[in-house]
């Protein structure tokens, strides 16, 4: 039996560090319209639920998701983008 030991550093996937450091966004890799699931928690221990939300905007510091069954005015999203 052959045993091979390989010492890899902790790795969570490939990251384009050069692109991240540049601060530039590229249209083909922005996930606008993509859905993710989130756990929401309230102040009480039993006040939690899971929801699905859609990515509506990305700013330098914020990814703005909106819960799927919530109506949102696009102008409100753009205003929030400008504020962040």
N, C-alpha and C positions, 0 to 999 in steps of 0.2 A: 504494500500500500504506500502510495506516494502522498506526502503531506507538504503542501506549499504554504508558507506563512507570508503574507503580504501586509506591510504596515502602511495603511492608507490614513491620511488625516480625515477628520470628521468632514463629511461632504453632503451638502443638501441639493446638489444639482449645479448645472453650469450657469454662471452669471457673467454677463458681458460687462465686466467692471469698467472698461474704457467708455462704453456708452453711458453707463450710470454716472460716472464721474463727469462726463461732458454736460449733463443736465438737459440734453436734447431729447425730444420725443419724436418717435417715428410713427407715422400713421398705421403702418402695417403691423405694428406690435401692440398698439393700444387696444384694449379689450372693450371698447365702447359697445354697449348693448349686451355684453356678457352677463350671465346670471351667476350669483353665488348664494350659498345658504349661510345664514347667520343665526346665532343664538342670542335672543334678547332677554335681558334680566331686569326685573323690577326691584323695588326696595324690599319686598317680602320674599322669603325663601321659596314660596310656591309660585311666584310670579315670573315664570320664564317660559319662553316658547321659541320654536324655530320658525324662521321665515325665509323667503327667497326674495332677493332684490336684484335690480338691474343697474349696471354701472352707467351713469349718465354723464359724468364729467371727471376730468383729471386736472388737478392743478399741481403746482410745484410741491405742495405739502399735503394735499388731500385727494383721496379717491371718493367721489360722491355717488353713493348708491341710493336708490329709491325703492322702497318696498313695492312689489309688483302690483298689489291691489290699491295703491294710492295714486290719485290723480295729481299730476304736477305740471305747473306752468313752465314751459321752457325758458321764459324770460326770468323766472325766479331762479332757475338753475344758473343761468348766465350771470345774474346779479350776484349770486353766492360765489361763483367762480372769481369774479372781479374783486370781491371782498377778501378772498383768501390768499 
